Amino acid sequence: MADQEDRITRLEETVAHQSRVIEDLSDQLTEQWKVVEQTRAKLDRLTERFLSLEEQALEAPAITKPPHY
């Protein structure tokens, strides 16, 4: 009977430990997802800025030497 109680106690401890680990991993995953979303938003802003600058560069007149050179 004592062996069975010890076994149940060990199983309960294992389940409690695994539940805590799962909770910790879930929290870490949530934080990582926030970082991914922030990085994605920054990349989107940088892409828009780059495209805007690229369009401005295409619209700018070509740099040429003045006729007297």
N, C-alpha and C positions, 0 to 999 in steps of 0.2 A: 504494500500500500504506500509506503514512504517513497519507493522508487517511482511510482506513478505520480505522486504529488511533486517530486523533484522534476520529473519530466515535464509536467504541466507548467511548473514555475519557469523552467528553462524556455519552454515554448512561448510563454507569455512575455518573457524578457526579450526573446528574439523578435517577436511581433512588435513589441514596443520600440525596440531599436530600429527595426526596418521602417516602421511608421515615421519615426523621427528623421531617418535618412531620406525617405521619400519627400517629406515636407521640406527639408533643407534643399534637396535637389530642385523641387518645384519653385522655391523662392529664388534660387540661383538662376533657373531658367527664365523666370519672370524678369529678373534684372538684366540678364543677357538680351532678352527680347527688346527691352527698352533701349538698350545701347544700339542694337541693330536698327531699330526704327529711327533713332536719332541720327545714326550714320547715314541711313537711306535718305532722310530728309536733307541732310547737309549735301549729300551727293546730288540730289535733285536740284538744290539751289545752285550749286557750283556748275552743274550742267547747263542750267538756264543762263547763268551769267556768262559762261564760256560761249554759248551759242549767240548770245546778244553781242558780245565783244567781237565774235567772228563776223557777224552781220555788219557791224559798224566798220570793221576793217575792210570788208568787201565794198562798202559804199564810199569809203574815203578815196579821194582822188589819188592817182598813182604819183609817186614821188619821181619827178623828172628834173633833169638839169635845166636851168633857164637857157633860153636860146643863145645868149651871148657866151656860153661856155663851150 
